[in-house]
């Protein structure tokens, strides 16, 4: 059974000592307030990674308007990748503002224009709202990359947790509309709404920061009345019938995470479909480790390695981008 990184174990112990409730307990507004308090308290201690510029705007595709925040790095490269980033939070929590530090570090370390997407949250906006917003923002970035300061031949998607689901789903749907993305980064992705959470309950493993019960709450709040769609894609990329011709992929999984096995399962399916797929395994990390780079040296090393791996696959390839269907 994986042993949690000692510095992250201190974080977990402190939360337990304070009697902190599970992340999805109470009403969504109560859960969001707890996350906001925790994130802002950490940010006061650590500050933010520095980038060249930050701009709030709106991505518009067809009838959908999605708020986005565009980050541009300090870089002397003649052309930059554009990365459409989707934050985590179980489709219920999180925002562009709260994941500002993660997006900034991704922008700085990958040397990319990052478009961080403020997709609609459940339960106020159940499935398929987040997926619709994610695809709209991706298609907008693909058609506006040059205006954003990036190379239109090198547009990618990235996401953490629920955001990993949105990134994977958007890559599939963009492919089906005639686009070729340059890459996808899936960090501890949840890619199967039909997962067996009862089996996870009985496996005897500890899952700090995200439990099987939390996963049931995520499915309940986001799917709402669409529980019969759990095996569709979207919302479950793992059940997509055809994964061929998807972009080069980096998938990061954490050992102390109930989504560990489905992340590996998705990587295996991508590899079987001929997709260039790199798997980065961090057995001593818990689910949200990617954002804990200021709390743990090991988490920072993992974050750095993930950014390097993603940057390595983002090389401009003129002619790869095809026109999208309307």
N, C-alpha and C positions, 0 to 999 in steps of 0.2 A: 504494500500500500504506500503511495507516495507520501513523503514527508514535506510539509509546508516549509518554505523558506523562513528562517528564524525572524527576519525583520517583518515579514508579513504576518507571522504568527503573533508578534507583539501587537500589530494592528487589530487582529481578530480578538485577542485577549482583552484589549482595551474596550472594544465594543461590547463584549460580553460582560465586562465588569460594570459598564454603565447601564446594562440592561437594554441595549439598543434593540428595537424590534426588527423583524425581518424586513427586507427592502420593500416588499409589496403589501405589508400589513396596513390596516386602516384604509381610509379612502385614498383614491389617487392623489387628491390635493395634499393630504397629509404626508403621503410618501414623497411627493415632489418637494414639499417644504423641508423634509428631513434631508433629502439629497442636496438641496440647495445650501442649507446650513453647513453641511459637512464639506462640500466642495469649496465654498467661499472661505471657510476657516482654514483649510489646507492652503488655499491660494494666498492668503495673507502671510503665511509663513514662508512660502517658497517663491512667490513671484511667477512670472510667465516667460516662456521662451520668446526670444526676440525675432521678429520678422520685419521685412521692409515696409509692408503696408497691409491694412485690413480695411475691407469695404463691405458694407451691407447693401444687398440689392435683392432683386426678385427674379427668379428663373421663371420664364413663361414658355409653356409648350401647349399648343392647342388651347383648351379651355382651362388649364390648370396653372395656377400661380403659386410658387413655392418660395418663401424667404430663404435666402442663402447668404453666407458670409464668405467672402473671397480673400484668401491670404496669398501674399506674394513674398517670395524669399529674397534675402540678400544674395544675389548670384550674378556671376559674370558669364554664365553659359549663354551661348547665342540662341538656344531654344530650350524651352522648359516643358516638361510634362505637365499635364493638367490632371489632377486627381479629384474625383467627386467622392466626398467622404460622408459616411452615414454613422452617426453616433449610436452608442448602445443605450440600454435602459428598458429592454423588454417591451418596446413599442408603447410604453406607458410613461416612462420617466426620461429625464435628460433633455438637453436642448443644445443649440449651437453655442449659447453663452456659457453653459456649464462645462462643455467639452472644449472650451477655448484653448486650454493648455495642450490638450492632445492634438488638436488641429495645428496649432502653432509649431509643435515639435515635429509633426509629420511634414509640414511645409519646409521647415528649416533643414531637417536631416535628409529628406528625400530630394531637396532642391526642386520643388514643384509648386505650381500654382494649385492651391487647395480650395475647392468649393465645398464648404461644409453646409449640409442641407438640414433645414429646420422643418422636417416633415411633420405632418399632423399626428397627434398622439391619441391612443385609445384610453379609456372607453368612449370618450366623446366622439372620436372618429375611428370606428372599427374597420377591420379588413373590408375592402382593399385600400383604404385611404393612404396608409404609409407607403405601400407598394406603388400606388399610382403616382404619388409625389416623387418617390425615388426615381422612377422611370422618367418622369417629366424632367426632373433636374438633370438626369444623365443625358437625355436627348438634347436639352438646352445647352449643356456644356459641350457636347460634341459639335454642335452647329455654331457655337460662339467661342471656341477655344482661342482663336487668334485675337479676338477682341478682348479676351480676358488676359492676354499676355502669354499664352501657351502655344505649343505647336499643335495644330489640328490633327497631325498624324500620330500624336502620342497622348491620347486621353485614356484614363484608367478609372477604375472604381475601387473603393476601399471601405471597410466597415468593421466595427467591433460588435460582437454579440448579435443583438437584433439588427444592428447596422450591417453585420456580416451577411445576414440573411438578405437584407435589402440590396447589398452590393452584388451578391451571387444572383439573385432574381433579376436585377437590372441588367447584368451581363447577358443572361439568357435571353431576356426580352429584346435587348438591343441587337443581339445577333439575329434574332428572328425578324427584325425590322431592317436588316441589311447593313448594320454597323459592325465594324471590327475594332474592338477596344485593344489597347496596348497591354493591359494587364489587369489583374484583380488581386487585392489583398484582403484576405478573410481572417480576422483575428477572433479567436474563440467563437466561431460562428454557430448560431442555432439554425440548423437547416432542415429540421424535421418536426413539424407540429404534431405528427402522429407518434412521437417517441413514447416509449413505455416508461412512464415515470414511476410506476409501482415497482418495476424491476430495479430502478435506480434506488428507490427507498430501501430495498432489501439487500443491496450488495455490500452493506457493512462499511462503506467508505464515508468519510466526512467531506462535506462540500461547503466550506465556509464562503460566505458572501453571495451564494446562489444555490438554493436547495431544490430538490425535486418538487417540493410544494410550491416554491416560487415559479417554477416552470408551468405548473398547472394554472397558477394565477395569470401568468402571461397569456397562456392559450385562452383562458376564460375571458379575459379583458379585451384581447385583440380580436379573436375570432367571433366573439359574441354569438349571434345566431347562425354563423357559418361554420359550425364545428364539422359538418359533413364535408367541408373543403380541405380538411387537414392534410390529405394526401395529394392535393393538387399542387401545381407549380405555376404561379405562386399560390400559397405562401411557403411551400416546402421544396426548395431546390433539390434536395436529396431524392425526391420522387420524380424529377424531370426525366422523361423517357429518352431524351437525346441530349447528351452533354458534349457532343463533338463540336469542333471549331470554336471553342471558347478560348479566351486569351490566356497567356501564361499566368500562372497562379502561384501565390505564396499563401499557405494556410498555417496559422499558428494555433497550437492547442496547449491547454494547461492541464497538468496531471490532477489537480485538486478541483476539478470542474465537471459538473454533470454533463456538459456538452462535449467532453473530450472525445468520446467514441464516435459520435456522429460527425464531428469534424474530420476524424480519420477516415470514416466511411465515405464522406464526400470526396476527400482527397483520392481515395482508392478508385472511386467511380470516374473521377476526372482523368486519372492516369490510364485507366482501362479504355477511356474514350480517346486517348492519344493527346491529351492536353498536357503541356509542360507544367508540371506541378511540383513545387518544393514544399516539404512539410517541416516546420520548425516545432519541436516538442520541448516544453518547459515543465518538467514533471513536478517541480517544487513550487509552482505558481498556482494562485487561486484565480477564479474566473475573471475579475476585472483588473488583472495585473498590469495591463498595458497603460492604464492611467496612473499607476502607483510608482512612477519612475523617480519621484522625489522621496518616497518612503522606504524604498528598498534598493540596495545596490544591485542585487540580482535582477530585480524588475527593470531597472534602468538598462542593464546589460542586455536583457531580453528585448526591450523596446528598441535599443540601438541596433541590435542584430536584425530585427524585423524590418526596420527602416532601410538598412543596408541591402537586405535581400530584395526588398521591393524596388529600391532605386536601381538595382542591377538589371531588372527586367524592363525598365522603362527607357527605351531608346527609341528615338524618332524613326519611324519606318514609313517614308513617303509612299503614298499609294495604297496603304492599308485601309484607310477610311473610305467606305462606300456611302453613297447617298442613302439617306433613310427614306423609307416610305412615309407618306404623309399620315 
